Amino acid sequence: MRQRQPPKTKKSSSQPTLRGRALRLLGRREFTRQGLEKRLHVHVADAANADKPAELETLLDDLTERGWLSDARYADALVRKRTGQFARRSIAQELKQAGVNEEITAVALAQNSESDPDQEFAAALALCQRKFRRAPTDQKEKARQIRFLQSRGYSLSLALRVIKQSGAQNEDTGA
């Protein structure tokens, strides 16, 4: 009679390398240098090996040199994703928190989003119309719509202009 062999399993003792972890993360989405460092630092925090932080810096330098890690690409991707949903200042604040320097932020915003105040107004108006479908009918609804626009980074003056314009458009169409 034949003996049953246990199923083959992966070795649980083999840990992915720091480079392997970094490449797997970068394969999913863009990261800033600071963001990737924060994600990988957890795997480096071994007290047994004091040379690990230097290894992480070397790895990040190598990934940047090869073009696999780029703050500019991250900024472009984030600006493209957030444009039309958030104000320029909100996007700039998010990039600043992610560790992208101001020069790269300015270039990404200039290339990908509306730099003209009229375009930003049009984007805020379109966003408000998509979200609410109609102009506010009372003060409570007006305040709600203004709070929504402000939560997306638009200024109070621009939010008030948007609410006024959406009300004027509804009057023109007879709604």
N, C-alpha and C positions, 0 to 999 in steps of 0.2 A: 504494500500500500504506500501511496505517495504522501509524503509529509507536506503540509501546508507551510508556505513561507510567508513571513509577515510582509505587508505591502511596503514598497519602497517609498521613502519620504525624503524630503530635503533635509540637509543637515541644518539643525537649528543653531549650531555653534558658530556658523560663519556669518559674520557681521558685514554689511556693505561698507565699502571704504567711504571716506569723506568725499572723495572725488565722485564716486558712484552716486552718493546721495545728492550732491550738487547737480550733477547732470540729469538725474531723474526729476528734480525739482524744476530745473530750467526747461526740461522737455515738456512740462505741463503748461507753463506760462512764463512771462517776463518777470524778473525781479530786479530791484535796485541792489547795488552792492551792499548797502546797509541792511536791506531786508533779507538777502540770502545769508549774510553773515549772522544775523540774528537767528535764522532758522537752523543754521549749521552749528552755531555756538553750543547748543545743547548737547551735541554729540562730541564736542571737543572738551567739555568741562571736566575731563578726568584729572584727578589730582595726581595720578600715578605718572603721567607723562607731561612734564612741564614744557616740552617743545611743541605741543599741539597748537597753541595760539599762533605761533610763527608759521606752522604748517597751513593753517587756515588762511592767513594773509597771503602766503605764497600761492595757494590754490586760487584765491580770488583774483590776485594779480594775473595769473596765467589765464583764467577764464576771460578776464577783461581784455587781455592782449590778443587772444584768439577771436574776440568778437562775440563770444557766447554770452557775455554778461555786459549789459549796456544800460546805463541810466537814461540815455537819450531815447533808446528804443522803448524803455518802460514808460517814459514821459509821453512819447507819441501815442502809444497804445492807450494809456489812461485818458489822455485828452480826447482821442477819437471816441472812446467809450462814453465819456461823461458829457461831451458837447451836446447841447440840446436838452439835457436833463438837469444840468447844474450851471451856475454862473461861473464866469472866469475866475473870480476871486476864490470861490469854493474849490475849484480844481487846483488852483495855485497853492492853496493851503494844504490840500491833500498831498500834493507832490512834495511840499516842504516837509511834511510829517514823515514821508517815505524816505527822506534823505537826499532828494534830488536838489542840486544847487540851483541858485536863482537864474543863472545864465541859461542853463539847459531848459528850465521851466519857461523862461521868456521866449526862447526859440520855438519850443513845442506849442505854446499857446498862440504864437504869431502864425505858425504854419497851419495849424489845424482848426482853430476856432475863430469865431467871429470877433474881429478886433474893432469893428465899427460899432458904436453904441446903438445905432439903429438896428443892426443885425442882432445884437443881444436882446433888444426890446422885442424884436420879431420872434426870437427863439423863446423868450419868456411868455409871450402871448400865445404862441402855438402850444407850449407846454401846459399852460393854464386851460386852454380850450380842450386839449386832449383829456386832461384830468377831470374837469368839471362839466364840460359840454354846454354850459349856459352861464350867463352873467349872474352875479349874486342878486337875490331878490330882497334881502334885508341886511341889516348891519351885522348880524351874527354870521351869515354866509360870507359877507364881504371880509370880515375879520379872519375867517377860516381860510379863504383863498389867499389873503395877504400873508398869513402865517406860513402857508405852504410854500409860497414863492420865497419868503425870507429863509425858510429852512433849506432851500436849495441854493442859497448864497446870493440871491438878488437883493438889491438895496430897497429900502422902504419907498423911496421916491419912484423907482422903476416899478415896483409892485403896484403902487397907487395908479401910475400911468396905465399899466396893463389892465387893472380892474375898470378904470374909466373907459378905456378903449373897448374892452369887451362889452361893457354896457352900451356904448354908442353903437357898436356893430349889431347888437340885438335889437336896438330901437330901429335901426335902418332896415333890418330884415323883417321887422314886424313880429318878432318872437316874444 
